[in-house]
Amino acid sequence: MASKVTKTAVKKFKEAFQKRVDMTLAKDLSECNKHDLYMALAYTVRDLQVEAWKTTNQKLASKDAPKRMYYISLEFLMGRTLGNSLINCGFFDQADTALKELGVELEDLLDEEMDAGLGNGGLGRLAACFLDSIASLDLPGFGSGIRYDYGIFRQKIDHGHQVEEPDNWLRFGNPWEVVRPERKRVIKFYGHVECYKDHDGKQWCTWVDTEDVLAMPYDTPIPGFSMGTVNTLRLWSARSIFGFNLTDFNQGDFINANIQKSLTENITKVLYPNDNNYEGKELRLKQQYFLAAATLADMIEDFKDLGLPISDLPKKVVCQLNDTHPAIAVPELMRILMDDEGLTWDEAWNITRQVFAYTNHTLLAEALEKWPVGLIENLLPRHMQIIYEINYHFLREVAQKYPGDNERQCDMSIIQEGGEKMVRMAYLAIVGSFSVNGVAAMHTELLKHDLVRDFYDLYPKKFNNKTNGITPRRWLRKCNPELSELITSKIGDKWVTDLDELQKLIPFAEDKVFRKEISKIKKNNKTRLAEYVKDLTGDELDVNSIFDIQVKRLHEYKRQLLNILHAIHLYQKIKANPKGHYTPRTIIVAGKAAPGYYMAKLIIKMVNSVSAIVNNDPEVNKFLKVLFLPNYSVSMAEVLVPATDLSEQISTAGKEASGTGNMKFALNGALTIGTLDGANVEIKDAVGDDNIYIFGLDVDGVTNLNQNGYNPHDYMPHGSHLANALDLISSGFFCPEDPELFRPLVDSLTIGGDHYKLAADFESYSDAQELVSNDFIKEDDWAKRAILNIANMGGFSSDRTIKQYAEEIWDIKPY
């Protein structure tokens, strides 16, 4: 699978690298700093992909081109590209040897790359894993997203508080991308619609007096493993059509000379602008339409090059809408088919509903996007007309199925009435798609029977499940090379593309020597993490302690607060008996809170405040440490995941759609502590009840509490562990300079109804953590259970997920 490291191959690689140093950087090797060398290496590796990339594109351009899939996503959390490309292209060992002969360490150059932080969390990382699998399975699939100038923000911690700074990931250039100006698109906004009838009585509508923006595409190669196929991620950047106003500038109006260009290009400046004001909402909707319109214009041009009638569009293309963000693509395709191609409503609607498939990623009703009708009418007037028409036809369909059921029609309407009229984008996506899928077995059942039950009743055949997955290339082969080599030495390397092969490790769980090797590798990875943390924060970690890690987006339902309340309980327990026997534990939390999410940011401050007390108490810190690691990223995860002993997956049951962090940790030999939520349910079934720590309420338990009247005070009687922890917080102990700072967190549990059931689950969580402490000291048994986690993770490969999408939804086949 990897290129053979021969003298000839190494020589050729050195020559290619040296040529890039000479001709691209215009420097001698001796003049280059680490970043120079990284850039030269990145260009060298990209060059090695070009022939396969061109061949893949030529197959798609041929008259007998296969059906292709467009994966439309506002997020692609790609992380670093160099290491992954070296592995997938089979040049890692070759590059390592060649660079060593030149006196350069490959590891140093890998660390020079900036993370492409074009995503917010699991949704964006899933999209990146999917692109890897699509290419590795030789499937014809594009990624289409936005080239955010600043991506997700850079997180700084200032006196314990999150501070957002611009993440200027492009400031030194991006060697992986190729700009394609010949594929630029004009995207329209604002204006108004003029309708008229031709001499045959057919009505035509024209969108006029618009403000136009250029969408400029930047292509990044996505090599599959062994590089048989190199697909494309196309990211769109907003450019002004008019550019710089020289007349204004020459008249001394320096600000207005550039203002139109700046306003236009704001569309792709930042991932997810704060939308708690009108301007932010408008900009976010602009981003969504900008991506949808550019992608569909691209798709239609590629299709027309095949010389087929427009009615054949569903035979040659399929678009996967990654969550509701690109749902505006549904009326956009209708606009193209009717206004540009001259199709009737029925003809256009029939095609549209065969082109789109929709993935739902959330069970949180508040996360299902809704846009004010007035906003869409102003920004996209033609699309609002089309949405009204879609809703009219849809409600007639509902009325035919359920005559006289006006309440159902109101509940299912794409237009939400009452107060300010809103467009329900998830409903639009469901109605306009031929497939609607959830991302874990439990999630899909909750979708069908709870969140959008009426739509499932109407369209039962549309709904299906596609449990998420992760790519084993990045999340084992790349991030955990020592474990990868051990696995390969025992069962061969087929597991890299067929993760079910890991089941061959099951017999090795009974092998004491193998268990010791697993423990040693885990210790080495913990040492690596300890060094990383020392450089990042200055904190020193005890590598013999339980590395108890929770890394994910900060949100109340993910319950980082439950984790830190348990940490406070441990602190109080140790302080009450400092001479007791305790299993040392290092609790690490990392993740970013949305800039406008006050409670999530307050939880970050809480973690840091508890950390400051615990870590500086000599009675406690030999048994317990608490850390918040700033600026969580894919590259940080690649250090954290292999080093984790205990993976925290503790969301309120029924709130997490799937999760993929749970899969990454288990694949690398961490044991999970979690609720029966999302994919945890399927992980439990795969690894066995004895190899996972399940606690707390299940979905039915949460539902019953809600129905029967939940009182959190029933779960925190005076003197209980939770009551004591909350009393300590309320006293101002963790923030004496502002004793009331954490009052909103306490109030959310005590008088705010404890919406996420922390009180109900706290004792069960604490009991499970006590069991973890008792089990961890049995090193040999812990290693055995870690092996069984690794061995049973085959079903959670994104290769499996993508095969299911390809066969059951997209109907696409390998090249």
C-alpha positions in Angstrom: 0.0 0.0 0.0 2.9 2.4 0.7 5.5 3.0 -1.9 8.6 0.9 -1.5 11.4 2.9 0.0 14.1 2.3 -2.6 17.2 4.4 -3.1 15.8 5.4 -6.5 12.5 6.5 -5.0 14.2 8.4 -2.3 16.5 10.1 -4.8 13.5 11.2 -6.9 11.7 12.5 -3.9 14.7 14.5 -2.9 15.0 15.9 -6.4 11.4 17.0 -6.5 11.6 18.6 -3.1 14.9 20.4 -4.0 13.3 21.7 -7.2 10.4 23.2 -5.2 12.9 24.9 -2.8 14.9 26.3 -5.8 12.1 27.3 -8.2 9.0 28.0 -5.9 10.8 29.5 -2.9 13.7 30.9 -4.9 16.1 30.0 -2.0 18.9 27.7 -1.2 18.1 24.9 1.2 20.5 26.5 3.8 18.4 29.7 3.8 15.1 28.0 4.5 13.3 28.2 7.8 10.9 25.5 8.9 7.9 27.1 7.3 9.8 27.4 4.0 10.6 23.7 4.1 7.0 22.9 5.0 5.8 24.9 2.0 8.3 23.1 -0.3 7.3 19.7 1.0 3.5 20.5 0.7 4.0 21.6 -3.0 6.0 18.5 -3.6 3.3 16.2 -2.2 0.6 18.1 -4.1 2.6 17.6 -7.3 2.7 13.9 -6.7 -1.1 13.8 -6.7 -1.7 15.9 -9.8 -1.6 13.1 -12.4 -4.1 11.0 -10.5 -6.2 14.1 -9.9 -6.3 15.0 -13.6 -7.2 11.4 -14.5 -10.1 11.4 -12.1 -11.4 14.7 -13.5 -11.0 13.4 -17.0 -13.2 10.4 -16.2 -15.9 12.8 -14.9 -15.7 14.9 -18.1 -16.1 12.0 -20.5 -19.4 11.4 -22.3 -19.9 8.2 -20.4 -19.2 9.8 -17.1 -20.6 8.1 -14.0 -23.3 9.6 -11.8 -21.6 11.9 -9.4 -22.4 13.1 -5.9 -22.1 16.7 -4.6 -21.7 16.9 -0.8 -22.8 20.4 0.1 -21.7 21.5 3.6 -21.1 24.8 5.3 -18.4 23.1 7.3 -15.3 21.0 6.4 -13.1 20.7 9.4 -10.1 19.3 7.4 -7.4 20.0 10.0 -3.8 19.6 8.6 -3.4 18.1 5.1 0.3 17.2 4.8 0.5 14.1 7.0 -2.8 12.7 5.8 -1.8 13.1 2.1 1.6 11.5 2.7 -0.2 8.4 4.2 -2.9 8.2 1.6 -0.5 8.7 -1.3 1.9 6.1 0.1 4.9 8.5 0.4 5.2 8.9 4.2 8.3 6.6 4.7 9.8 7.8 1.4 9.5 11.5 2.5 10.8 10.8 6.0 13.9 9.1 4.6 14.6 11.7 1.9 14.3 14.6 4.4 16.5 12.9 6.9 19.2 12.6 4.2 18.8 16.4 3.8 19.1 17.0 7.5 15.5 17.8 8.0 13.0 16.1 10.4 9.6 15.4 8.8 7.8 15.7 12.2 9.0 19.3 12.5 7.5 20.2 9.2 4.2 18.5 9.9 3.8 20.8 13.0 4.3 23.9 10.8 1.0 23.5 9.0 -1.9 25.6 10.1 -5.2 23.8 10.8 -7.8 24.5 8.1 -10.5 25.3 10.7 -13.4 25.5 8.4 -15.8 23.9 10.8 -17.3 24.2 14.2 -17.3 20.6 15.5 -18.4 17.1 14.7 -20.5 18.0 11.6 -17.5 19.5 9.8 -15.1 16.8 10.9 -17.6 14.2 9.7 -17.7 15.9 6.3 -13.9 15.7 6.1 -13.9 12.0 7.1 -16.5 11.4 4.4 -14.4 13.0 1.7 -11.5 10.7 2.6 -13.7 7.6 2.4 -15.4 8.7 -0.8 -12.0 8.9 -2.5 -10.6 5.8 -0.8 -13.6 3.8 -2.2 -13.0 5.3 -5.7 -16.4 6.9 -5.7 -17.2 10.0 -7.9 -18.0 12.6 -5.2 -17.2 16.3 -4.8 -17.1 18.3 -1.6 -18.5 21.8 -1.9 -18.1 24.4 0.8 -16.9 28.0 1.6 -13.3 29.2 1.8 -13.7 31.2 5.0 -10.9 33.7 5.3 -10.8 33.3 9.0 -12.7 30.0 9.7 -13.5 29.2 13.2 -12.1 31.7 15.7 -8.9 31.2 17.5 -9.7 30.7 21.2 -7.6 32.4 23.9 -8.1 32.1 27.6 -7.8 35.4 29.5 -8.2 35.1 33.3 -10.2 31.9 32.7 -12.6 33.5 30.1 -12.8 32.6 26.4 -11.7 35.4 24.1 -12.2 35.0 20.4 -9.5 36.1 18.0 -9.4 35.9 14.2 -8.1 32.5 12.9 -6.1 33.8 10.0 -5.2 30.4 8.6 -4.5 31.8 5.2 -2.0 34.4 6.2 1.0 32.4 4.9 -0.8 31.0 1.9 -2.3 27.6 1.3 -0.1 25.3 -0.9 -2.9 22.7 -1.3 -5.4 24.8 -3.2 -5.6 25.7 -6.9 -7.7 28.7 -7.9 -10.0 28.1 -10.9 -11.0 31.6 -12.2 -12.5 30.0 -15.4 -15.2 28.4 -13.2 -16.2 31.6 -11.4 -20.0 32.2 -10.9 -22.1 35.3 -10.5 -24.4 35.1 -7.5 -27.4 37.4 -7.1 -28.9 39.1 -4.1 -31.7 41.6 -3.4 -33.6 43.1 -6.4 -37.1 42.2 -7.4 -39.0 39.8 -9.6 -40.8 40.6 -12.9 -43.2 38.1 -14.3 -44.8 38.0 -17.7 -46.6 35.6 -20.1 -45.3 34.8 -23.5 -47.5 34.4 -26.6 -48.2 30.8 -25.6 -49.6 31.8 -22.2 -46.6 30.4 -20.3 -45.6 32.6 -17.3 -41.9 33.5 -17.0 -40.3 35.2 -14.0 -37.1 37.2 -14.1 -35.0 38.3 -11.1 -33.8 41.8 -11.9 -31.9 44.8 -10.4 -29.9 42.5 -8.3 -26.6 43.1 -6.4 -24.2 40.6 -7.9 -21.2 38.9 -6.3 -18.5 36.7 -7.8 -18.0 33.2 -6.4 -14.4 32.2 -7.0 -13.6 28.5 -6.7 -10.5 27.1 -5.0 -9.9 23.4 -5.5 -8.1 21.1 -3.1 -7.2 17.5 -4.1 -8.6 14.7 -1.8 -6.5 11.6 -2.4 -8.0 8.2 -1.5 -5.9 5.7 0.2 -3.3 4.3 -2.3 -4.2 7.3 -4.5 -6.2 5.4 -7.1 -8.7 8.3 -7.1 -8.1 11.9 -6.2 -11.4 13.8 -5.8 -11.9 17.5 -5.3 -13.0 19.7 -2.4 -14.1 23.0 -4.0 -14.3 26.0 -1.7 -16.0 29.2 -2.8 -14.7 32.7 -2.0 -16.7 35.9 -2.4 -15.2 38.5 -4.7 -16.5 41.9 -5.7 -17.4 42.4 -9.3 -16.6 46.1 -9.3 -13.6 45.9 -7.0 -11.7 49.0 -6.0 -13.2 52.4 -6.9 -10.3 54.4 -8.3 -12.4 57.6 -8.9 -13.4 57.9 -5.3 -9.9 57.2 -4.2 -8.4 59.9 -6.5 -11.0 62.3 -5.1 -9.7 61.6 -1.6 -12.6 59.4 -0.5 -10.3 56.6 0.6 -12.9 54.8 2.8 -15.7 54.6 0.2 -13.2 53.7 -2.5 -13.0 50.2 -0.9 -16.3 49.9 1.0 -18.3 48.0 -1.7 -15.5 45.5 -2.2 -15.2 44.9 1.6 -19.0 44.5 2.1 -19.1 42.0 -0.7 -16.2 39.9 0.5 -17.6 39.8 4.1 -19.8 37.0 2.9 -16.9 34.5 3.2 -14.9 36.2 5.9 -15.9 34.2 9.0 -17.5 30.9 9.7 -21.0 31.4 11.2 -21.2 35.1 12.0 -23.0 35.9 15.2 -26.6 35.9 14.2 -28.2 37.5 17.3 -28.9 40.6 15.3 -30.5 41.3 11.9 -27.2 42.0 10.1 -25.7 38.7 11.4 -28.8 36.7 10.3 -28.7 38.3 6.8 -25.0 37.5 6.4 -25.5 33.9 7.5 -28.3 33.4 5.0 -26.1 35.1 2.4 -23.4 32.5 3.1 -25.9 29.6 2.7 -27.3 30.9 -0.6 -23.9 31.8 -1.9 -22.7 28.2 -1.4 -25.9 26.6 -2.8 -26.1 28.8 -5.8 -22.4 28.4 -6.7 -22.6 24.7 -6.3 -25.7 24.2 -8.4 -24.4 26.5 -11.2 -21.3 24.4 -11.3 -23.3 21.2 -11.3 -25.6 22.3 -14.1 -22.7 23.3 -16.3 -20.9 20.0 -15.8 -24.2 18.2 -16.6 -24.8 20.2 -19.7 -21.3 19.3 -21.0 -22.6 15.7 -21.2 -25.0 16.7 -23.9 -28.1 15.2 -22.2 -31.6 16.6 -21.8 -32.2 18.4 -18.5 -34.8 15.7 -17.6 -31.9 13.3 -17.2 -30.3 15.4 -14.4 -31.3 12.9 -11.6 -29.6 10.1 -13.6 -26.3 11.9 -13.4 -26.2 13.9 -10.2 -27.3 13.7 -6.6 -26.8 16.4 -3.9 -26.4 15.5 -0.3 -27.5 18.4 2.0 -25.3 18.2 5.1 -27.8 19.5 7.7 -30.3 22.3 7.1 -27.6 24.9 6.2 -27.8 24.3 2.4 -31.5 23.7 2.3 -32.0 26.9 0.3 -30.6 24.8 -2.6 -34.1 23.3 -3.0 -35.8 26.6 -4.2 -32.6 27.5 -6.1 -32.7 24.4 -8.3 -36.4 25.1 -8.9 -35.5 28.6 -10.0 -32.9 27.3 -12.4 -35.2 24.7 -13.9 -38.1 27.0 -14.3 -36.6 30.4 -15.0 -33.5 29.4 -16.9 -34.5 26.0 -18.4 -38.2 26.8 -19.1 -39.6 23.7 -17.3 -43.1 23.7 -15.9 -43.6 23.6 -12.1 -44.5 19.9 -12.1 -41.5 19.0 -14.3 -39.1 21.0 -12.2 -40.5 19.7 -8.9 -40.2 16.1 -10.1 -36.5 16.6 -11.0 -35.7 18.5 -7.8 -37.1 15.8 -5.5 -35.0 13.2 -7.2 -31.7 15.2 -6.9 -31.6 16.1 -3.2 -31.0 14.0 -0.1 -31.0 15.5 3.3 -29.0 14.5 6.5 -30.4 15.7 9.8 -27.8 16.2 12.5 -29.7 17.5 15.5 -32.5 16.6 17.8 -32.5 20.1 19.3 -35.6 21.9 18.1 -33.9 25.3 18.6 -31.1 24.1 16.2 -33.4 23.5 13.3 -32.9 26.7 11.3 -35.8 29.1 10.7 -35.5 32.3 8.7 -37.9 35.3 8.8 -40.0 35.5 5.7 -39.2 39.2 5.5 -35.5 38.5 5.4 -35.8 36.0 2.6 -38.2 38.3 0.7 -35.6 41.1 0.8 -32.5 39.1 0.1 -33.9 36.4 -2.2 -37.3 37.6 -3.5 -37.7 34.9 -6.2 -36.9 32.1 -3.7 -39.5 33.3 -1.3 -42.1 33.1 -4.1 -41.0 29.6 -4.9 -41.0 28.5 -1.2 -44.6 29.8 -1.0 -45.5 27.7 -4.0 -43.7 24.6 -2.7 -45.7 25.0 0.6 -49.0 25.5 -1.3 -48.5 22.2 -3.2 -47.2 20.4 -0.2 -50.2 21.4 2.1 -52.6 20.3 -0.6 -50.8 16.9 -0.5 -51.2 16.9 3.3 -54.9 17.8 3.0 -55.5 15.0 0.6 -54.0 12.5 3.0 -55.6 13.9 6.1 -58.8 15.7 5.1 -60.1 18.2 7.6 -57.0 18.0 9.8 -56.2 21.7 9.9 -54.0 21.4 13.0 -51.7 18.9 11.2 -51.5 21.2 8.2 -50.5 24.1 10.5 -47.9 21.9 12.3 -46.4 20.7 9.0 -46.4 24.0 7.1 -43.0 25.1 5.8 -44.2 28.6 6.7 -44.6 29.0 10.5 -47.5 31.4 11.2 -48.2 33.4 14.3 -46.1 36.4 15.3 -43.2 36.9 12.8 -43.6 34.5 9.8 -40.7 32.1 9.6 -39.5 29.6 7.0 -38.7 26.2 8.6 -35.7 25.1 6.7 -35.7 21.5 7.9 -39.2 21.1 6.7 -38.2 22.5 3.3 -35.3 20.1 3.1 -37.5 17.1 4.0 -40.2 18.0 1.5 -37.7 18.8 -1.3 -35.6 15.6 -0.9 -36.1 11.9 -1.8 -34.1 10.7 1.2 -34.0 11.9 4.9 -31.4 10.2 7.1 -30.5 10.3 10.7 -26.9 9.6 11.8 -27.3 6.9 14.5 -29.9 4.3 15.1 -31.4 6.0 18.1 -31.3 9.4 16.5 -33.2 8.1 13.4 -35.9 6.6 15.6 -36.3 9.8 17.5 -36.5 11.7 14.3 -39.2 9.4 12.9 -41.3 9.1 16.1 -40.8 12.5 17.8 -39.1 15.4 16.1 -40.6 15.2 12.6 -43.2 12.4 13.3 -45.8 13.9 11.0 -43.4 13.9 8.0 -42.5 10.3 8.7 -46.2 9.4 8.8 -46.6 11.0 5.4 -43.3 9.8 3.8 -42.2 6.7 5.7 -40.1 5.4 2.8 -38.0 8.6 2.7 -36.5 8.0 6.2 -33.4 5.9 6.8 -30.5 5.6 9.1 -26.8 6.0 8.3 -24.8 5.8 11.5 -21.8 8.1 11.3 -18.2 6.9 11.0 -14.6 8.0 11.1 -11.7 7.4 8.7 -9.2 4.9 10.1 -6.5 6.6 8.0 -6.4 9.8 10.1 -7.9 8.5 13.3 -5.6 5.4 13.8 -3.0 5.1 11.1 -1.9 8.8 11.3 -2.6 9.8 14.8 -1.4 6.6 16.5 1.5 5.2 14.5 2.9 3.0 17.2 -0.5 1.3 17.8 -1.0 1.0 14.0 2.3 -0.7 13.6 1.6 -3.2 16.4 -1.8 -4.0 14.9 -0.3 -4.5 11.5 2.4 -6.8 12.9 -0.3 -9.1 14.3 -3.0 -9.1 11.6 -1.6 -7.4 8.5 -2.5 -4.0 7.1 -5.9 -4.7 5.4 -7.5 -3.0 8.4 -6.6 0.4 6.9 -9.3 0.0 4.3 -11.4 -2.7 6.0 -11.8 -1.9 9.7 -13.7 -5.1 10.3 -10.3 -6.8 10.1 -9.7 -5.5 13.6 -11.9 -8.3 14.9 -8.8 -10.5 14.4 -7.4 -8.8 17.4 -10.0 -10.4 19.7 -8.0 -13.5 20.5 -5.0 -11.2 21.4 -7.1 -9.8 24.3 -6.2 -13.1 26.1 -2.4 -12.6 25.4 -0.6 -11.1 28.4 2.4 -10.0 26.2 0.1 -8.2 23.8 -1.8 -6.6 26.7 1.6 -5.3 28.0 2.4 -3.9 24.6 -0.9 -2.1 24.5 -0.3 -0.6 27.9 3.2 0.5 26.9 1.9 2.2 23.8 -0.8 4.0 25.8 1.8 5.2 28.3 4.0 6.5 25.4 1.1 8.4 24.0 0.3 9.9 27.4 3.9 11.0 27.7 3.6 12.7 24.3 0.5 14.4 25.5 2.1 15.5 28.7 4.9 17.1 26.7 2.4 18.8 24.5 0.5 20.2 27.5 3.7 21.4 29.1 4.6 23.4 26.0 1.0 24.7 25.7 0.1 25.7 29.2 3.1 24.9 31.4 1.2 22.3 33.4 2.8 19.0 34.3 0.8 15.8 34.1 1.1 12.5 35.9 1.2 10.0 33.1 0.3 7.2 35.7 -3.0 8.9 36.4 -6.3 8.3 34.6 -6.4 10.6 31.6 -10.1 11.5 31.7 -10.8 13.6 28.6 -13.8 15.4 27.3 -13.3 17.3 24.1 -16.2 18.6 22.0 -18.1 21.8 21.3 -19.2 23.6 24.5 -22.9 23.2 24.9 -25.2 22.7 27.9 -26.6 19.4 26.5 -23.1 17.9 26.2 -22.8 18.5 30.0 -19.3 19.6 30.5 -20.8 21.1 33.7 -21.6 17.6 34.9 -18.0 16.7 34.5 -16.7 19.7 36.4 -19.3 19.1 39.2 -17.8 15.7 39.6 -14.4 17.2 39.7 -15.5 19.5 42.6 -17.0 16.4 44.4 -13.6 14.7 44.1 -11.9 17.8 45.4 -14.2 17.9 48.4 -13.7 14.2 49.0 -9.9 14.5 49.0 -9.9 17.7 51.2 -12.1 15.8 53.7 -9.6 13.0 54.0 -6.2 14.1 52.4 -4.5 10.9 53.7 -6.9 8.6 52.0 -6.2 6.3 49.0 -7.2 7.6 45.7 -6.6 6.7 42.1 -4.9 9.7 40.6 -6.9 11.4 37.9 -6.2 14.1 35.3 -9.4 15.7 33.9 -8.9 17.5 30.6 -11.6 19.5 28.9 -11.3 21.3 25.6 -13.7 22.9 23.1 -15.0 26.2 21.9 -18.2 28.0 22.8 -20.1 30.0 20.2 -19.3 33.7 20.8 -22.8 34.6 21.7 -23.5 31.6 24.0 -23.2 33.0 27.5 -23.8 29.9 29.5 -21.3 27.8 27.5 -18.6 30.5 28.0 -19.4 30.6 31.7 -18.8 26.9 31.9 -15.4 27.4 30.3 -14.6 30.0 33.0 -15.9 27.5 35.7 -13.5 24.8 34.4 -10.6 27.2 34.6 -11.5 28.5 38.0 -11.8 25.0 39.4 -8.5 24.2 37.8 -6.8 27.2 39.5 -7.9 26.0 42.9 -7.4 22.2 42.5 -4.0 22.3 40.7 -2.5 24.7 43.3 -3.6 22.7 46.3 -0.7 20.4 47.4 -3.1 18.2 49.4 -5.1 17.6 46.3 -3.0 17.9 43.1 -1.1 14.7 43.7 -4.4 12.9 43.2 -6.4 15.3 41.0 -5.7 17.8 38.3 -8.2 19.7 36.1 -7.1 21.4 32.9 -8.8 23.3 30.1 -6.8 23.2 26.9 -7.3 26.3 24.7 -8.0 26.4 21.0 -9.1 22.9 20.5 -8.5 21.7 16.9 -8.2 18.6 14.7 -4.4 18.6 15.2 -4.8 18.8 19.0 -7.3 15.9 18.9 -4.7 13.8 17.1 -2.5 14.1 20.3 -5.4 13.8 22.8 -7.2 10.8 21.3 -4.4 8.3 21.5 -3.5 9.3 25.0 -7.0 9.0 26.5 -7.9 6.4 29.1 -11.4 7.4 29.7 -13.6 9.1 27.1 -16.4 11.3 28.4 -19.6 11.0 26.2 -22.1 12.2 28.8 -24.8 14.2 26.9 -28.4 14.1 28.1 -30.0 11.0 26.6 -32.0 12.0 23.5 -30.0 15.1 22.7 -26.9 14.0 20.9 -27.6 12.8 17.3 -24.6 10.6 17.0 -21.2 11.8 18.1 -17.9 10.7 16.4 -15.5 11.6 19.1 -16.8 8.5 21.0 -15.7 6.4 18.0 -12.2 8.0 17.7 -11.5 7.4 21.4 -12.7 3.8 21.4 -10.7 3.0 18.2 -7.6 4.1 20.0 -8.2 2.0 23.1 -10.0 4.4 25.5 -12.9 3.1 27.5 -16.1 5.2 27.3 -18.1 6.6 30.2 -21.4 7.7 28.7 -25.2 7.8 28.6 -27.3 5.7 26.2 -27.4 8.6 23.7 -26.5 8.8 20.1 -24.0 6.3 18.8 -23.0 5.3 22.4 -25.9 2.8 22.1 -24.3 1.1 19.1 -20.8 1.3 20.6 -22.1 -0.5 23.7 -23.6 -3.2 21.6 -20.4 -3.6 19.7 -17.9 -3.6 22.6 -20.0 -5.3 25.2 -21.5 -4.2 28.5 -18.4 -5.1 30.4 -16.2 -2.8 28.3 -18.0 0.5 28.7 -19.3 2.5 31.6 -23.0 3.4 31.0 -24.8 5.5 33.6 -27.8 7.7 34.0 -31.3 8.1 32.4 -32.1 6.6 29.0 -34.4 8.4 26.6 -37.5 6.9 28.1 -36.3 7.9 31.5 -35.9 11.5 30.4 -39.3 11.5 28.8 -41.0 10.1 31.8 -39.4 12.7 34.1 -40.5 15.4 31.8 -44.1 14.1 31.6 -44.4 13.4 35.3 -43.0 16.7 36.5 -39.2 16.9 37.2 -38.0 18.5 40.4 -34.2 18.6 40.5 -34.3 19.2 44.3 -35.4 15.6 44.7 -32.0 14.6 43.6 -29.9 17.0 45.7 -31.0 16.6 49.3 -29.0 18.6 51.9 -25.6 17.0 52.5 -25.6 15.1 49.2 -22.5 15.2 47.0 -24.2 17.4 44.4 -25.7 19.8 47.0 -22.3 20.2 48.6 -20.6 20.9 45.3 -23.3 23.5 44.4 -23.0 25.1 47.9 -19.2 25.5 47.4 -19.8 27.2 44.0 -22.5 29.4 45.5 -20.2 30.5 48.3 -17.9 32.2 45.8 -15.1 29.8 46.6 -14.0 29.4 43.0 -14.2 33.1 42.2 -13.8 35.2 45.4 -13.2 38.4 43.3 -16.7 38.0 41.9 -18.7 35.6 44.2 -21.9 35.8 42.1 -20.2 35.0 38.8 -21.3 31.4 38.7 -24.8 32.0 40.1 -26.4 31.5 36.6 -24.9 27.9 36.5 -26.2 27.1 39.9 -29.6 28.7 39.2 -29.9 26.7 35.9 -30.0 23.5 38.1 -31.8 24.7 41.2 -34.4 27.2 40.0 -34.2 26.9 36.2 -35.6 23.5 35.9 -32.3 21.6 35.2 -33.4 21.2 31.6 -30.5 18.8 30.9 -31.1 16.6 33.9 -27.7 16.9 35.6 -29.1 16.5 39.0 -31.0 13.3 38.0 -27.8 11.8 36.6 -25.2 13.0 39.0 -25.1 10.2 41.6 -25.2 7.5 38.8 -22.3 9.4 37.1 -20.3 9.6 40.3 -20.9 5.8 41.0 -19.7 5.0 37.5 -16.6 7.2 38.0 -15.9 5.4 41.3 -16.0 2.1 39.4 -13.6 3.6 36.8 -11.1 4.5 39.6 -11.3 1.0 41.1 -10.9 -0.7 37.7 -8.1 1.5 36.3 -5.5 0.2 38.9 -6.0 -3.4 37.4 -3.7 -2.5 34.5 -3.8 -5.9 32.9 -7.6 -6.1 32.9 -7.9 -2.5 31.7 -5.6 -3.3 28.8 -7.8 -6.3 27.9 -10.9 -4.2 27.8 -9.1 -1.6 25.7 -8.1 -4.2 23.2 -11.8 -5.4 22.9 -12.8 -1.8 22.3 -10.3 -1.5 19.4 -11.2 -4.9 18.0 -14.9 -4.2 17.8 -14.9 -0.7 16.2 -15.0 -2.0 12.6 -18.6 -0.9 12.2 -17.7 2.7 12.9 -15.5 3.3 9.9 -16.7 6.1 7.6 -15.9 3.6 4.8 -18.9 1.6 5.9 -21.1 4.7 6.2 -20.1 5.9 2.7 -20.8 2.4 1.2 -24.3 2.6 2.6 -24.8 6.1 1.3 -23.5 5.1 -2.1 -25.6 2.0 -2.4 -28.8 3.0 -0.6 -29.1 6.7 -1.3 -26.8 8.1 -3.9 -26.8 5.2 -6.4 -23.2 5.9 -7.4 -20.6 3.3 -8.2 -16.8 3.2 -8.1 -14.9 4.6 -11.1 
